[in-house]
Structures are given as structure tokens and as C-alpha cells.
Amino acid sequence: LGAPISCSFTTAANNSFTINGVVGQYYILLVTNWCGGTGVVSISEAPGGGSLSCVPVCTVTASNTGPYCAGSTITLNASNAGANYTYTWSGPNGFSATGQSVTIPNSTAANAGLYTVTATGAATCTGTTTVVVNPIPTVNPTSNSPVCVGSPIQLNSGATGGTIAWSGPPGSSWAALSSNPVINNAQPIYNGNFTVTVIQNGCIGSGSLAVTVNPVPTASISGFYNLCAGQQVPAQNFTSTPAGATFNWTNTASGIGLPATGSGNIPAFTTTNNTNAMLIGVIGVTPTLNNCSGTTGYINVIVNPTPGMSTPPSNIYCDGANVPATVWTVNPGTATVSWSNDNTNTGLAASGNSNIPTFVATNPNLIPSQIPRFPTALFMLFQIPTIVSKRNLPTPERIVFSPSIGFPVIICHRPFIVL
């Protein structure tokens, strides 16, 4: 190529300039500051010893408006080729089209790749552009719903990479920038739909899921019973807030007459104690609603053993005889004995506690003139209606033992002794 030759144009309809060609040189006509209107360039050869071969120069630029997200429309543009050119496009997935600007709707990953445009006019030229189609981020949110009030809520976006944002149900004001956030203390305000949004390579994916937060049932459960074996514990009927809870219970001492486990209300039951010691049953009752368990309440039942004693033998004593002391044998050994006497004329008090002391037998019904005759006997019946068991309790209590045990003591006239 020779040195550039500068020339300028006027506003006249026709402008011309002359190039004194040099043999062996090539010349390119470059028009700048072109207004874009239609024009004609004519090249003519003056007489001389050389030859003239003019070939117009063609340049086309291909471009696109991407990168794109899957599902969006791809736009391909061709420029700089000049007027009176036609454009033919070819590309991936068998694509072909004509036009300076063409579109591909509902793009997919198969539409990504290299596109070529061919401009045809005074000359023919080509240009290329690469289209990028990014996938929409996959969002598959899950959670550990349903949960109970106070339990953690575990949210999982199911997405990898990108920016992940969560928002809670309306009114909760909860939000998080995390793939798998945790709400440590679930409350009723989190009962509803959670939304997760993922932004990756400029493409947005979103999803939602419903979270259920169930209330924890509450119930007023308490009770204390201090009973003797054979007495009855009343029925225990339970209610909850909210209503509808089921109740499961356990008993630490099945020997009191109640099974070790059960569900529902506890029916009235008669206490038992087949030991010589106090039995303490702790009944724990737990309400459950929608797999949410409330606070366990406790009912305490103390069952004291029924005390026993040996029955003293019956004897006949004559008036004035010393009746030996009666020492009770009781079980358990902590039990005490209360006794009563239905005939104080025998010389013994009407009642007493613990052992019966020695006393002198008397019979005020003696008839001296009838001494030779068989004497009339005076019968005395000791009634032992109650046995008292002392227990280590905050307030001393007595346990009535029934039935009472009785034995007769017969006091006869002297000088006869009836054995």
C-alpha cells in the first residue's frame, strides 16, 4: 500500500479526486464521517500503461445482548457492513435465520455457543459472536416441619452456589442469607410459608414451602394422697390447653395397686401394700398433642401397710387374782395399740394405749350365801378396735385398723377356778 492520500468532500452533489497511481500499489478507499445516507462511489481509470481492479472492502460485526438466563430471549445483531447488504445467520442446535437483527425465544442451554453472520452485498464478509445461556438455579426447599413451639426449625434450600436469601411468613420479619438456616426457638409467628431466592450468574431461582408450628399442650396435673392399704384413690381426669391432648402416665411403684404404665385418664383404684414398709408411688402424667409433649405433672400416692397383731389368749380369773400384763406383738413394729374395756367393774380402766398393765381382778357380784354353790362368772371382753401406726410425715396422723380384735377375760367367784 502506498502512503495515505487525504481528501475532503464538500456539500456539492458530486465530489471527485484523482490518485496518481503507482504500478504495484494497492489503494483502499475509506470514507469517514459518513452521514448514513445513500451514496455512489465511482472509480474510473485515466489512460495509461497500468490496469485497474477495484474490490469494495466489507466488514460485519456480530453481537448479542447476553449473557442470558434459560427461558429468556436471545437477540443477535449485525452491524458495520453498510447499506444494501443482506444477513444470514447460523448457529448451534441447527439454528439459521436471516436479518440484521434476529431473536431466539425461550432459550435453553442448547442455544448457547458460537453464532456466525454472513453479510452479502457489494462484498461478502462474516462475523461471529458467542452466546452464553446460564441455567436457572435449582431450588428445592425442605424443612423439618411440623415442629413444636420452642423446637428448632431447620430450613434447607436444596441449592448449591450463588447468593441464597430466605424470608419468613408475613408478620414474622424474619430473613436470612444462608443456604440452610436454623430458627432455634420456633414460635407461632413462624407458622406459614417461607420463601427462598437463589441468584447465580445473574439468574434467579425461587421456591417456597409451608412450615407448621404446633403448640405445646399444657395441663394442670398434681395430687398428694396419704392412705392406708385398702383405701381408694379417686379417679384422675385430665384436660389440656389446647384441648385434644392425649395423656400417657407412668407409676414408679406398681405395688400400690396401679400398673406401671398407662394412657388416658386414671380410674379410681383401691390401694394395696403387701409389704411391711411404706410404699410411695410417683405417677408422672405427660400431655401430647400433634406429637408435641407438654410438661410432665406428678401425683404422689403414699400407701401405708395394714398393721397386724397377735391375739392374746382368753383366761378365767377369780376375784382378787392378779391379771398379768398383756404385751402386744404388732407388725410393723412401729405400730401402736389402743384398747377399750366394756366392763370397768373387772378392775381395768375403760380404755388405754399401748400394753395393758397388770391389774387385780374384781367381781362386785359376789353372793356370800351362795359360796357352796357354783359361782356366777363375770365376763369381761377387751375390745381392741384401733391400731395406730406412727409414720414419718409432716403432720402426725392415725390409721384406723378394722376389724377390731377382742378376747374375753372371765372373773369367777372364789373359791372355784374355772380353767
C-alpha positions in Angstrom: 0.0 0.0 0.0 1.1 3.5 -0.7 1.1 6.4 1.7 -2.4 7.6 2.7 -3.9 10.2 0.5 -6.2 12.6 2.3 -9.1 14.3 0.6 -12.1 16.1 1.7 -15.6 16.4 0.4 -17.9 19.4 0.0 -21.6 19.7 0.2 -21.8 19.6 -3.5 -23.8 16.7 -5.0 -20.7 15.3 -6.6 -17.1 15.3 -5.4 -14.1 13.8 -7.1 -10.4 13.4 -6.5 -7.5 12.0 -8.5 -5.0 9.4 -7.4 -1.8 9.2 -9.4 -1.4 5.5 -9.2 1.9 3.8 -8.9 2.5 0.5 -10.5 2.3 -2.3 -8.0 0.4 -0.3 -5.3 -3.0 -1.1 -3.8 -5.4 1.6 -2.7 -8.2 1.4 -0.2 -11.0 4.0 -0.2 -12.0 4.8 3.4 -14.9 7.1 3.9 -15.2 8.7 7.3 -17.8 10.9 8.9 -20.4 9.3 6.6 -23.9 10.6 7.4 -25.5 7.3 6.7 -27.4 8.3 3.6 -27.3 6.6 0.2 -24.2 7.4 -2.0 -22.5 6.0 -5.0 -18.7 5.7 -5.3 -17.5 5.6 -8.9 -13.9 4.8 -9.9 -12.6 5.4 -13.3 -9.2 4.9 -14.9 -7.4 7.6 -17.0 -5.4 6.5 -20.0 -2.1 5.0 -19.0 0.0 1.9 -19.1 -1.5 0.2 -16.0 -4.7 -1.7 -15.2 -7.4 -1.1 -12.6 -9.2 -3.7 -10.4 -11.4 -2.3 -7.7 -12.8 -4.5 -5.0 -15.0 -3.0 -2.2 -14.0 -3.8 1.4 -16.7 -5.5 3.7 -16.6 -5.7 7.5 -19.5 -7.0 9.6 -19.7 -7.1 13.4 -21.8 -9.7 15.1 -23.0 -9.3 18.7 -25.7 -10.4 21.2 -27.3 -8.9 24.3 -26.3 -11.8 26.7 -25.4 -13.5 28.8 -28.9 -14.9 29.1 -30.8 -16.9 31.6 -32.6 -20.0 30.4 -36.1 -19.1 29.2 -35.2 -15.6 28.2 -35.0 -14.3 24.5 -31.7 -14.2 22.7 -31.1 -11.2 20.4 -28.4 -11.4 17.7 -27.3 -8.2 15.9 -25.1 -7.5 12.8 -23.6 -4.1 12.1 -21.0 -2.1 10.1 -21.4 -3.9 6.8 -23.0 -0.9 5.1 -26.2 -0.4 3.1 -27.7 -2.8 0.7 -26.4 -5.9 2.5 -28.3 -9.0 3.4 -27.5 -11.1 6.5 -27.7 -14.8 7.0 -27.2 -16.4 10.5 -26.2 -19.9 11.5 -25.5 -21.3 14.9 -25.9 -24.2 17.4 -28.7 -26.7 17.5 -29.3 -26.3 13.8 -30.1 -22.6 14.0 -30.5 -20.5 10.9 -32.2 -17.1 10.2 -31.9 -14.0 8.1 -32.0 -10.4 9.1 -29.7 -7.8 10.6 -31.3 -8.5 14.0 -32.8 -11.9 14.9 -34.2 -13.4 18.1 -34.5 -16.8 19.7 -37.3 -17.0 22.3 -37.4 -19.4 25.3 -33.7 -20.1 25.2 -32.1 -23.2 26.7 -28.6 -24.5 27.2 -28.8 -26.0 23.7 -28.9 -22.4 22.3 -25.5 -21.5 23.8 -22.5 -21.4 21.6 -20.9 -19.6 18.5 -23.2 -17.8 16.0 -22.0 -16.7 12.6 -23.5 -14.0 10.4 -22.7 -13.6 6.7 -23.2 -10.1 5.2 -23.7 -10.1 1.4 -23.7 -7.0 -0.8 -21.1 -5.2 -2.7 -18.8 -7.6 -0.9 -19.2 -10.6 1.3 -17.9 -10.8 4.9 -18.6 -12.7 8.1 -18.7 -12.1 11.8 -19.1 -14.3 14.9 -20.5 -13.9 18.4 -20.7 -16.3 21.3 -23.9 -16.7 23.2 -23.9 -17.8 26.9 -27.1 -19.3 28.4 -27.0 -19.8 32.1 -29.4 -22.2 33.8 -32.0 -21.0 36.3 -30.7 -22.1 39.8 -32.4 -25.2 41.1 -34.3 -24.6 44.3 -35.9 -27.4 46.2 -36.6 -26.2 49.7 -37.3 -28.6 52.5 -37.7 -28.4 56.3 -38.3 -30.5 59.4 -41.9 -29.3 59.7 -44.1 -29.8 61.6 -42.3 -28.7 64.7 -43.3 -27.8 68.2 -43.2 -24.4 69.8 -39.7 -24.0 71.3 -38.1 -26.5 69.0 -35.6 -25.6 66.2 -36.8 -25.1 62.6 -34.3 -26.5 60.1 -34.6 -25.0 56.6 -32.8 -26.4 53.5 -32.7 -24.6 50.2 -31.6 -27.5 48.1 -29.4 -25.1 46.1 -25.6 -25.0 45.6 -23.7 -21.8 44.9 -24.9 -18.3 44.3 -26.5 -15.9 46.7 -29.3 -17.5 48.8 -31.8 -15.4 50.6 -34.7 -16.5 52.8 -37.8 -14.6 54.0 -40.3 -15.8 56.6 -44.1 -15.7 56.7 -45.8 -12.2 56.6 -45.6 -10.6 60.0 -42.6 -12.6 61.2 -40.0 -10.1 60.0 -37.5 -13.0 59.7 -34.9 -13.1 56.9 -31.6 -14.8 56.4 -28.7 -15.0 53.9 -27.8 -18.7 54.2 -28.3 -21.9 52.3 -29.6 -23.9 55.3 -30.6 -21.5 58.1 -31.9 -22.7 61.5 -34.5 -20.9 63.7 -33.6 -22.1 67.2 -36.9 -21.2 69.0 -40.0 -21.9 66.9 -42.9 -19.7 67.7 -46.5 -19.4 66.3 -45.4 -16.4 64.1 -43.3 -18.8 62.0 -46.4 -20.8 61.1 -46.8 -20.2 57.4 -44.9 -20.0 54.0 -41.2 -19.5 53.8 -39.6 -18.2 50.5 -36.1 -18.8 49.3 -34.4 -17.0 46.4 -31.2 -18.0 44.7 -29.2 -15.6 42.4 -26.4 -17.2 40.4 -24.8 -15.8 37.2 -27.5 -13.2 37.1 -30.2 -15.8 37.0 -32.9 -16.1 39.7 -34.5 -19.2 41.0 -37.0 -19.3 43.9 -39.2 -21.6 45.8 -41.4 -21.8 48.9 -42.5 -24.2 51.5 -45.1 -24.3 54.3 -43.9 -24.7 57.9 -46.3 -25.8 60.7 -45.5 -24.8 64.3 -47.8 -26.8 66.7 -48.5 -25.5 70.2 -47.2 -27.5 73.2 -50.2 -28.6 75.3 -50.4 -27.7 79.0 -52.3 -29.4 81.7 -52.7 -28.9 85.4 -51.7 -32.2 87.0 -50.9 -32.6 90.7 -52.1 -34.5 93.7 -51.0 -36.0 97.1 -52.6 -38.9 98.8 -51.5 -40.5 102.1 -53.6 -43.6 102.6 -53.7 -47.0 104.2 -53.8 -50.1 102.1 -57.4 -50.8 101.1 -58.3 -47.1 100.8 -59.2 -45.7 97.4 -57.5 -43.1 95.2 -60.2 -41.2 93.3 -60.3 -41.1 89.5 -57.9 -38.7 87.8 -59.5 -37.0 84.8 -57.2 -34.8 82.7 -57.8 -31.9 80.3 -55.4 -29.8 78.2 -55.0 -26.4 76.6 -55.4 -26.6 73.6 -58.0 -29.3 74.0 -57.5 -32.7 72.5 -54.2 -33.9 74.0 -53.6 -37.5 74.9 -52.1 -38.4 78.2 -49.5 -41.1 79.0 -48.5 -41.9 82.5 -46.0 -44.0 84.4 -46.1 -45.2 88.0 -42.9 -45.8 90.0 -44.5 -48.4 92.4 -46.9 -50.8 90.8 -47.3 -52.4 94.2 -49.7 -49.6 95.3 -52.5 -51.1 93.1 -51.8 -49.2 89.8 -50.0 -50.6 86.8 -46.5 -49.3 85.9 -47.7 -47.6 82.7 -50.9 -46.5 81.1 -52.7 -43.9 78.9 -55.7 -41.7 79.2 -57.5 -40.8 82.5 -56.6 -42.8 85.6 -59.6 -44.6 87.0 -60.2 -44.8 90.8 -58.3 -47.7 92.3 -58.0 -49.4 95.7 -54.6 -49.1 97.2 -52.5 -52.2 98.1 -49.4 -52.8 100.1 -48.2 -56.3 100.6 -45.0 -55.2 102.4 -44.3 -54.1 106.0 -43.0 -50.8 104.8 -44.4 -47.6 103.3 -44.9 -47.6 99.5 -44.6 -44.4 97.6 -45.8 -44.3 94.0 -44.9 -41.2 91.9 -47.3 -41.0 88.9 -45.9 -38.9 86.1 -48.5 -37.7 83.5 -47.5 -36.2 80.2 -49.9 -34.5 77.7 -49.2 -34.9 74.0 -50.8 -33.1 71.1 -49.7 -33.3 67.4 -46.5 -35.1 68.6 -45.7 -32.2 70.9 -45.3 -33.2 74.5 -46.0 -30.8 77.4 -44.5 -30.6 80.8 -45.0 -33.8 82.9 -47.1 -33.3 86.1 -46.8 -35.6 89.1 -49.3 -37.2 91.5 -47.8 -38.7 94.7 -49.5 -41.7 96.4 -48.3 -43.0 99.8 -49.7 -46.3 100.8 -49.0 -47.4 104.4 -49.1 -51.1 105.3 -52.0 -52.6 107.3 -50.7 -53.3 110.8 -51.2 -56.7 112.3 -51.1 -58.1 115.8 -51.3 -61.4 117.7 -54.5 -62.2 119.6 -54.0 -62.7 123.3 -55.4 -65.9 124.8 -58.7 -66.0 126.8 -58.4 -66.7 130.5 -60.6 -67.1 133.6 -59.5 -65.3 136.8 -61.0 -65.4 140.3 -61.9 -62.3 142.2 -58.8 -60.8 143.7 -56.4 -62.5 141.4 -53.6 -60.6 139.7 -54.2 -60.4 135.9 -50.7 -60.3 134.3 -49.8 -57.5 131.8 -50.7 -58.0 128.2 -47.9 -57.2 125.8 -49.0 -56.8 122.2 -47.0 -58.2 119.3 -47.5 -55.9 116.3 -46.3 -55.8 112.7 -44.8 -53.5 111.6 -43.0 -52.8 114.8 -43.7 -49.1 114.7 -47.5 -49.7 115.1 -49.1 -48.7 118.4 -52.2 -50.3 120.0 -55.3 -48.6 121.5 -57.7 -50.8 123.6 -61.0 -50.4 125.3 -62.8 -52.4 128.1 -66.6 -52.8 128.1 -66.8 -53.6 131.8 -64.8 -51.5 134.2 -66.2 -53.5 137.2 -63.5 -56.0 136.4 -60.8 -53.7 137.8 -59.4 -52.5 134.4 -59.9 -49.0 133.0 -62.3 -48.3 130.2 -59.6 -47.7 127.6 -55.9 -47.2 127.2 -52.9 -47.1 124.8 -50.0 -49.5 124.3 -49.8 -52.6 126.5 -52.4 -53.5 129.2 -50.7 -53.2 132.7 -51.2 -55.8 135.4 -54.4 -55.3 137.5 -56.3 -57.0 140.2 -59.4 -58.8 139.0 -62.6 -57.9 140.8 -66.2 -59.1 140.8 -68.7 -56.9 142.6 -71.5 -59.5 142.0 -70.3 -62.0 144.7 -73.1 -63.6 146.8 -71.5 -65.0 150.0 -74.5 -67.1 151.0 -74.1 -68.9 147.8 -70.5 -69.8 148.2 -71.2 -73.6 148.3 -72.9 -73.2 145.0 -71.3 -72.9 141.6 -70.3 -69.3 141.4 -71.7 -66.9 138.8 -68.9 -65.7 136.4 -68.4 -62.2 135.3 -67.3 -61.8 131.8 -65.1 -59.0 130.5 -64.4 -58.5 126.8 -61.5 -56.4 125.8 -62.1 -54.7 122.5 -59.1 -53.6 120.5 -60.7 -51.5 117.8 -57.8 -49.5 116.7 -54.2 -49.9 115.9 -52.2 -46.8 115.4 -49.1 -46.8 113.1 -46.7 -43.9 113.6 -45.3 -42.6 110.3 -42.6 -40.1 109.5 -44.9 -37.5 108.0 -45.1 -33.7 108.2 -48.2 -33.9 110.4 -48.8 -36.9 112.6 -51.8 -39.0 111.5 -53.6 -42.1 112.7 -54.7 -45.0 110.7 -57.8 -46.9 111.8 -57.4 -50.6 111.7 -60.6 -52.6 111.1 -62.0 -55.1 112.2 -61.2 -54.9 115.9 -59.8 -57.8 117.8 -61.5 -59.0 121.0 -60.8 -61.6 123.6 -62.7 -62.5 126.8 -61.4 -62.4 130.4 -63.7 -64.2 132.8 -63.5 -63.4 136.5 -65.1 -66.1 138.7 -66.2 -66.4 142.4 -63.8 -67.8 144.9 -63.0 -70.5 145.8 -63.8 -72.0 142.4 -61.5 -71.5 139.4 -62.8 -72.4 136.0 -59.9 -73.0 133.6 
